[in-house]
Amino acid sequence: MGDPTEIFLKRKLEQKYEWIKPYSDRVVNSQKEINGFPGWYKRYIEQTTGKKITNLKVEMLFVSYKNENLFKVDSAHTLIDE
């Protein structure tokens, strides 16, 4: 899994991504940083809430809106499950 920022920039800029590639280390996370994110996020949530976090699950939900301001989950993709 790569950095979402890098994926977005490559998709948006296509061949022009090469123009910013020399500067990408300033905005794109390394694999080491990506791998360390779940542990950092657990600690951050613990410090913010004052509660011990024993497991962490982060999902990206794709939704659509229905009548009466309700929404329906069309699909879900698990980003972190530890």
ZIUR-V642798 format. One record per backbone hydrogen bond with DSSP energy under -0.5 kcal/mol. NH is the residue of the N-H (numbers start at 0). CO is the residue of the C=O. E is the energy in kcal/mol with one decimal. If there is no record, write none. Layout:
# ZIUR-V642798
NH;CO;E  NH;CO;E
This chain:
# ZIUR-V642798
6;2;-2.3  7;3;-2.5  8;4;-2.7  9;5;-2.6  10;6;-2.2  11;7;-2.8  12;8;-3.0  13;9;-1.7  15;12;-2.1  16;13;-1.7  17;14;-1.4  18;15;-1.6  19;15;-0.6  19;16;-1.0  20;16;-1.3  22;19;-2.1  23;19;-0.6  23;20;-1.3  25;22;-1.9  26;23;-1.5  27;23;-2.9  33;29;-2.3  34;30;-2.7  35;31;-1.6  36;32;-0.7  36;33;-0.9  39;35;-2.0  40;36;-3.2  41;37;-2.3  42;38;-2.1  43;39;-2.6  44;40;-2.6  45;41;-2.5  46;42;-2.6  47;43;-2.3  48;44;-2.8  49;45;-2.6  53;51;-0.6  57;79;-2.5  59;76;-3.1  60;58;-0.6  61;74;-3.0  62;60;-0.6  63;71;-2.2  65;69;-3.9  68;65;-0.6  69;66;-1.3  71;63;-3.2  73;61;-2.9  73;71;-0.7  74;61;-1.6  76;59;-2.2  78;57;-3.0  79;57;-1.7  81;55;-3.1
